[in-house]
Amino acid sequence: MGRGSPANLTTIDPVRPRDDPARDVTVLTRLAALKTMSVNQLKAEWMKLFGTSAPNNSRLFLELRLAYRIQELAYGGLSRDTVRLLNAIADELESGSQRKSKLRQSRMPMAGTRLVREWNGVEHTVTVLRDGFEWQGRTYKSLSAIARAIAGTRWNGWRFFGLREMKRGER
């Protein structure tokens, strides 16, 4: 992937659903229509939306990718921040095979991963950093510290966010 915006990542700040109810109805109608289309019709839709032949005949793949593309065109693509984050992750992975293997062996999710936990009706999102975690604009060294701040009591951070240690042979 390398530095800079890859050609296939749109960097327009997205418009949010519910900003324009008429557009939302159009998008929902188009998404529902995908379920009624034959594979040949889905492939024709692919040609219209992507300008190339469909890469395979998998109905599920075509439906999912077309649904994403319809929403991407209506609401915009990835935000600039998301593209920057994806480029940083790609650069990290391209920096050497030794680093790649360390990432795979660790129980730590890859930098940029977002952990979401609902607690007492409030959704909390934590972003994994290279050397810690970010929650509500602050950096923490451990998930347990964030879990304690959210719950007001001691928690194992890995358990609180639904992560667990891998057992031998699960990689």
Secondary structure, 3 states (H helix, E strand, C coil): CCCCCCCCCCCCCCCCCCCCHHHHHHHHHHHHHHHHCCHHHHHHHHHHHHCCCCCCCCHHHHHHHHHHHHHHHHHCCCCHHHHHHHHHHHHHHHCCHHHHHHHHHCCCCCCCCEEEEEECCEEEEEEEECCEEEECCEEECCHHHHHHHHHCCCCCHHHHCCCCCCCCCCC
